[in-house]
Amino acid sequence: MGFEPRPELQEQLDRIRRFVDDELLPLEPKLLAEGFVACLPDLEEKRRKVREAGLWAPWLSADHGGMGMPLMDFAYVSEVLGRTPIGHYAFHSQAPDVGNMELLLHAGSDEQKERFLAPLVRGEVRSCFAMTEPEHAGSNPVWMSTVARADGDDYVIDGHKWFTTSADGASFAIVMAVTDPEGEPHARASQILVPCDAPGFEIVRNISVMGHPGGGWASHSEVRLTGVRVPQANRLGPEGSGFMLAQTRLGPGRIHHCMRWIGICERAFELMCRRATSREIAPGKSLGTRQIVQAWIAESRAEIDSARLMVLHTAEQIDRHGTFAAKNEISLIKFHVAGVLQRVVDRALQVHGALGMTDDTLLAFWYREERAARIYDGPDEVHKISVAKRILRQFGG
Ligand SMILES: Cc1cc2nc3c(=O)[nH]c(=O)nc-3n(C[C@H](O)[C@H](O)[C@H](O)COP(=O)(O)OP(=O)(O)OC[C@H]3O[C@@H](n4cnc5c(N)ncnc54)[C@H](O)[C@@H]3O)c2cc1C
C-alpha cells in the first residue's frame, strides 16, 4: 500500500493546514469558554475566507462549487480539519450536512435538489438527519414507531426522535419513517424531507450530553413530529428505500469520521509530547524521562499510524470497488479507530494531570464529546458482530 499524497494534493493539504493553524486554532479558547453559538460570527467570517481561497467543500464536485476531491484525497483533508473541533464546519465539510448533501445528490429529484440541496451546498442553511428514537434500540434501526401515512398527495408524519444532531437552527430534516408497516423489515421505511418550520415539527430540547446541551450545529435534539404534513414528492427515492439509502450515506461518512478522529489523535499526541518534555516532576527531570510515559508515547504513535493506514486502505477500496464491496473494511475501521481515539486522548489527558481535566486544553472537550464515537454510526459491538459473522461464514460457520 503506497499512501504518500501526490505533490499537488500535498500542496493543497499544506494550504489547508496553514489556514487551520493560523485562522481556526486562535478561536478555540472562545469555543471552550463560550460555546459554538458565540463563535458563529467569527466562523462565518472564516467560511467566507475559505470560499475566497477556493477551499470550500473539498469533497463536493466542482459543478456544485466544491473542490471535486475523490474520497481518498478528502480522507487526508479530513485529518487536517480534525485537528480542531471547528475545522470541518469552517470548510463546509461537517456532519450531518455532508451526508445529507450526498443523499440529495444521489437520490434527490430535480425539484428536491433545487429547493433543499442548492441552499445547503451554498452554506446558507443547515440540515439534520432524524432516525433514532428514544423508545427503540437505535442499533436495530428497522424497528421504529415513526409513521408517514399517505393522505392524498401528502404524507402525514407522527413520531418521536432523539439525538438528531444539529436540529437546533436547521432548515430541514431528513426523517426516517415507516411508509409500509406490512413490508419486509428492510423495505418498510422511507426517507422524507421535512422543513423544520412545518406545523407539528417541534424541537423538545437540546439534550444535555455529559453536562453540556450545546447549541446550533454543535447540539443533539429531541424532536417530536405531530401530524406533520409534507407532499409525497418530498420522499427521497422509491418508497421503502430508506434503509438502502442510509447504507449509501454511511460508507463515505465513516471515512470522514475516522480521519477526523485521527486528526484529533495527532493533536492530542502533540499536546502529550509537549507536556512530557516541559513538565518537570523533579528539578531537571521531565515526565518524558519516565518509561511509562515513553511507553504511552510509543504505543500511541503505533496505534495512530496503523489506524491511518487502515482508513486509507478502506477509502481506496471504496473508491475502486464501491461501498458494498468494502463493508468489512468499513466496519473494522469504525470500531478500531474509535478505540484508538479514546485511548490516545485518555493517555494525553493523564499526562496533563489536573490540567487535563480543565478547559485550558482541548483534551477534556474531546474526552467528553468523542466518547460517542463508539456509539453513533453503529456501536462497536454491532460492527464486530457483522465482521466476525462474515469471516466465520468463510469457515463454514
Ligand atoms: C453524539 C451522538 C450523535 C448522534 N447523532 C445522530 C443523528 O444525527 N441522527 C440519528 O438518527 N441518530 C443519532 N445518534 C444516535 C445513534 O445512531 C444511536 O445512539 C446508535 O445507533 C445506538 O443506538 P442506541 O443509542 O439506541 O443504543 P442501543 O441500540 O440501545 O444499544 C445500547 C448498547 O448495546 C450494545 N449493543 C447494541 N446492539 C447489540 C448487539 N446486537 N449485540 C451486542 N451488543 C449490542 C452496544 O454496546 C450499544 O452501545 C447519535 C448518537 C450520539 C451519541
PDBQT file of the ligand as one rigid body, heavy atoms in Angstrom, charges set to zero:
ROOT
HETATM    1  C1  LIG A 401     -23.351  12.110  19.821  1.00  0.00    +0.000 C 
HETATM    2  C2  LIG A 401     -24.396  11.317  19.077  1.00  0.00    +0.000 A 
HETATM    3  C3  LIG A 401     -24.888  11.805  17.881  1.00  0.00    +0.000 A 
HETATM    4  C4  LIG A 401     -25.895  11.116  17.213  1.00  0.00    +0.000 A 
HETATM    5  N1  LIG A 401     -26.431  11.659  16.061  1.00  0.00    +0.000 NA
HETATM    6  C5  LIG A 401     -27.494  11.067  15.484  1.00  0.00    +0.000 A 
HETATM    7  C6  LIG A 401     -28.178  11.701  14.391  1.00  0.00    +0.000 A 
HETATM    8  O1  LIG A 401     -27.781  12.778  13.915  1.00  0.00    +0.000 OA
HETATM    9  N2  LIG A 401     -29.295  11.100  13.889  1.00  0.00    +0.000 N 
HETATM   10  C7  LIG A 401     -29.775   9.926  14.382  1.00  0.00    +0.000 A 
HETATM   11  O2  LIG A 401     -30.768   9.431  13.892  1.00  0.00    +0.000 OA
HETATM   12  N3  LIG A 401     -29.146   9.290  15.428  1.00  0.00    +0.000 NA
HETATM   13  C8  LIG A 401     -28.039   9.847  16.001  1.00  0.00    +0.000 A 
HETATM   14  N4  LIG A 401     -27.429   9.246  17.077  1.00  0.00    +0.000 N 
HETATM   15  C9  LIG A 401     -27.971   8.016  17.610  1.00  0.00    +0.000 C 
HETATM   16  C10 LIG A 401     -27.106   6.795  17.313  1.00  0.00    +0.000 C 
HETATM   17  O3  LIG A 401     -27.190   6.448  15.972  1.00  0.00    +0.000 OA
HETATM   18  C11 LIG A 401     -27.549   5.664  18.267  1.00  0.00    +0.000 C 
HETATM   19  O4  LIG A 401     -27.229   6.082  19.593  1.00  0.00    +0.000 OA
HETATM   20  C12 LIG A 401     -26.904   4.327  17.941  1.00  0.00    +0.000 C 
HETATM   21  O5  LIG A 401     -27.430   3.800  16.751  1.00  0.00    +0.000 OA
HETATM   22  C13 LIG A 401     -27.137   3.312  19.075  1.00  0.00    +0.000 C 
HETATM   23  O6  LIG A 401     -28.497   3.226  19.388  1.00  0.00    +0.000 OA
HETATM   24  P1  LIG A 401     -28.990   3.357  20.918  1.00  0.00    +0.000 P 
HETATM   25  O7  LIG A 401     -28.386   4.596  21.494  1.00  0.00    +0.000 OA
HETATM   26  O8  LIG A 401     -30.468   3.257  20.930  1.00  0.00    +0.000 OA
HETATM   27  O9  LIG A 401     -28.335   2.150  21.685  1.00  0.00    +0.000 OA
HETATM   28  P2  LIG A 401     -28.927   0.642  21.770  1.00  0.00    +0.000 P 
HETATM   29  O10 LIG A 401     -29.333   0.172  20.433  1.00  0.00    +0.000 OA
HETATM   30  O11 LIG A 401     -29.922   0.637  22.865  1.00  0.00    +0.000 OA
HETATM   31  O12 LIG A 401     -27.636  -0.147  22.205  1.00  0.00    +0.000 OA
HETATM   32  C14 LIG A 401     -27.030   0.055  23.504  1.00  0.00    +0.000 C 
HETATM   33  C15 LIG A 401     -25.714  -0.693  23.561  1.00  0.00    +0.000 C 
HETATM   34  O13 LIG A 401     -25.966  -2.069  23.441  1.00  0.00    +0.000 OA
HETATM   35  C16 LIG A 401     -24.919  -2.713  22.764  1.00  0.00    +0.000 C 
HETATM   36  N5  LIG A 401     -25.497  -3.438  21.629  1.00  0.00    +0.000 N 
HETATM   37  C17 LIG A 401     -26.413  -2.993  20.734  1.00  0.00    +0.000 A 
HETATM   38  N6  LIG A 401     -26.728  -3.939  19.845  1.00  0.00    +0.000 NA
HETATM   39  C18 LIG A 401     -26.006  -5.034  20.181  1.00  0.00    +0.000 A 
HETATM   40  C19 LIG A 401     -25.886  -6.355  19.658  1.00  0.00    +0.000 A 
HETATM   41  N7  LIG A 401     -26.569  -6.707  18.554  1.00  0.00    +0.000 N 
HETATM   42  N8  LIG A 401     -25.047  -7.221  20.284  1.00  0.00    +0.000 NA
HETATM   43  C20 LIG A 401     -24.322  -6.849  21.371  1.00  0.00    +0.000 A 
HETATM   44  N9  LIG A 401     -24.392  -5.607  21.895  1.00  0.00    +0.000 NA
HETATM   45  C21 LIG A 401     -25.219  -4.727  21.327  1.00  0.00    +0.000 A 
HETATM   46  C22 LIG A 401     -23.931  -1.634  22.331  1.00  0.00    +0.000 C 
HETATM   47  O14 LIG A 401     -22.875  -1.592  23.276  1.00  0.00    +0.000 OA
HETATM   48  C23 LIG A 401     -24.750  -0.384  22.422  1.00  0.00    +0.000 C 
HETATM   49  O15 LIG A 401     -23.942   0.751  22.716  1.00  0.00    +0.000 OA
HETATM   50  C24 LIG A 401     -26.391   9.898  17.740  1.00  0.00    +0.000 A 
HETATM   51  C25 LIG A 401     -25.862   9.396  18.934  1.00  0.00    +0.000 A 
HETATM   52  C26 LIG A 401     -24.886  10.081  19.609  1.00  0.00    +0.000 A 
HETATM   53  C27 LIG A 401     -24.377   9.545  20.916  1.00  0.00    +0.000 C 
ENDROOT
TORSDOF 0
